[in-house]
Amino acid sequence: MKRAVVINGSPKLSEKGSFSSFLAQQLSESLRAEKLQVFSYNARAAQKADDLESVFKTMADAEALVFIVPLYFFCLPGNLMRFLTAFETYLKEVPLKGVKVYAMVQCGFPEPEICLEAVQVIRYFAKSIGATFRFGTMIGSGGMVPATIDAPFMRKTRTLLMRTLKRIAEDIGLKDNAPIENIPIRVQFPRRLYFMMGNTQWSSMARKSGLKKRDLYRRPYIY
Ligand SMILES: Cc1cc2nc3c(=O)[nH]c(=O)nc-3n(C[C@H](O)[C@H](O)[C@H](O)COP(=O)(O)O)c2cc1C
């Protein structure tokens, strides 16, 4: 039985409200449906639990690694970068054997292409550890997907997402490594309405934290 490891790179430790957790769950189901043995970890939780050694061993023994990456400030989250660096160091003692790597990157902006740079980071990471990068999935409007996935306007997006999860699962089982294009997944929803809803949500979160709307525009790291 082939083994696949799903790495959730979100800094959120709670699964509630995290699209990365939603993706990790859906993907794990898809992988199991293709008769793969699945291991699923949150990179930050593994770091906090001081559990990296055993997670890295599972990863090094697997046939496939899928990194689920939420975009934070147009980059991979810092906790995931640390995790990748530590894994690379671990592999200096334990080299990989024929592992396939996939990236599922999702972001808050509607345009899935924004995720391309992060896909490239995982692609180069795969190359640096001697693994085979297969393809990336790039998903826009990430935050709204879990709550709306069953709504009629999401039918096309949902179908493409489920098909892509199945494609990853099937590709892991293939011997053939013919190149596959990255897959963009776009939510079909009016852009202006999406931004209006997003702005309302940011303001409401600020209020709940005892802040004013103008506090959202603070630039604490610029002196
Ligand atoms: C602090 C912060 C920074 C973010 N930066 C970006 C960004 O640069 N570009 C983008 O498209 N989305 C950005 N987002 C949106 C997240 O990528 C999006 O909400 C994603 O679904 C979060 O996934 P998670 O809940 O699984 O961590 C940001 C969100 C937060 C909270």
The ligand as an SDF file (V2000), in Angstrom:
LIG
                    3D

 31 33  0  0  0  0  0  0  0  0999 V2000
   -2.6230   37.9390    8.3070 C   0  0  0  0  0  0  0  0  0  0  0  0
   -3.1610   37.4660    6.9940 C   0  0  0  0  0  0  0  0  0  0  0  0
   -2.4360   37.7010    5.8240 C   0  0  0  0  0  0  0  0  0  0  0  0
   -2.9550   37.2750    4.5850 C   0  0  0  0  0  0  0  0  0  0  0  0
   -2.2570   37.5470    3.4480 N   0  0  0  0  0  0  0  0  0  0  0  0
   -2.8070   37.2260    2.2390 C   0  0  0  0  0  0  0  0  0  0  0  0
   -2.1530   37.5840    1.0320 C   0  0  0  0  0  0  0  0  0  0  0  0
   -1.0780   38.1590    1.0300 O   0  0  0  0  0  0  0  0  0  0  0  0
   -2.7530   37.2740   -0.1520 N   0  0  0  0  0  0  0  0  0  0  0  0
   -3.9550   36.6200   -0.2050 C   0  0  0  0  0  0  0  0  0  0  0  0
   -4.4830   36.3890   -1.3040 O   0  0  0  0  0  0  0  0  0  0  0  0
   -4.5820   36.2220    0.9440 N   0  0  0  0  0  0  0  0  0  0  0  0
   -4.0450   36.5280    2.1540 C   0  0  0  0  0  0  0  0  0  0  0  0
   -4.6820   36.1590    3.3100 N   0  0  0  0  0  0  0  0  0  0  0  0
   -5.9010   35.3310    3.2270 C   0  0  0  0  0  0  0  0  0  0  0  0
   -5.6100   33.8500    3.5020 C   0  0  0  0  0  0  0  0  0  0  0  0
   -4.7030   33.3300    2.5540 O   0  0  0  0  0  0  0  0  0  0  0  0
   -6.9200   33.0560    3.4020 C   0  0  0  0  0  0  0  0  0  0  0  0
   -7.8400   33.5700    4.3300 O   0  0  0  0  0  0  0  0  0  0  0  0
   -6.7090   31.5860    3.6240 C   0  0  0  0  0  0  0  0  0  0  0  0
   -7.9190   30.9200    3.3000 O   0  0  0  0  0  0  0  0  0  0  0  0
   -6.2800   31.2650    5.0440 C   0  0  0  0  0  0  0  0  0  0  0  0
   -6.1820   29.8650    5.1980 O   0  0  0  0  0  0  0  0  0  0  0  0
   -6.2000   29.1420    6.6270 P   0  0  0  0  0  0  0  0  0  0  0  0
   -7.4380   29.6740    7.3370 O   0  0  0  0  0  0  0  0  0  0  0  0
   -6.2920   27.7050    6.3490 O   0  0  0  0  0  0  0  0  0  0  0  0
   -4.9340   29.5470    7.3450 O   0  0  0  0  0  0  0  0  0  0  0  0
   -4.1930   36.5760    4.5450 C   0  0  0  0  0  0  0  0  0  0  0  0
   -4.8830   36.3310    5.7330 C   0  0  0  0  0  0  0  0  0  0  0  0
   -4.3920   36.7830    6.9440 C   0  0  0  0  0  0  0  0  0  0  0  0
   -5.1760   36.5140    8.2010 C   0  0  0  0  0  0  0  0  0  0  0  0
  1  2  1  0
  2  3  1  0
  2 30  2  0
  3  4  2  0
  4  5  1  0
  4 28  1  0
  5  6  2  0
  6  7  1  0
  6 13  1  0
  7  8  2  0
  7  9  1  0
  9 10  1  0
 10 11  2  0
 10 12  1  0
 12 13  2  0
 13 14  1  0
 14 15  1  0
 14 28  1  0
 15 16  1  0
 16 17  1  0
 16 18  1  0
 18 19  1  0
 18 20  1  0
 20 21  1  0
 20 22  1  0
 22 23  1  0
 23 24  1  0
 24 25  2  0
 24 26  1  0
 24 27  1  0
 28 29  2  0
 29 30  1  0
 30 31  1  0
M  END
$$$$
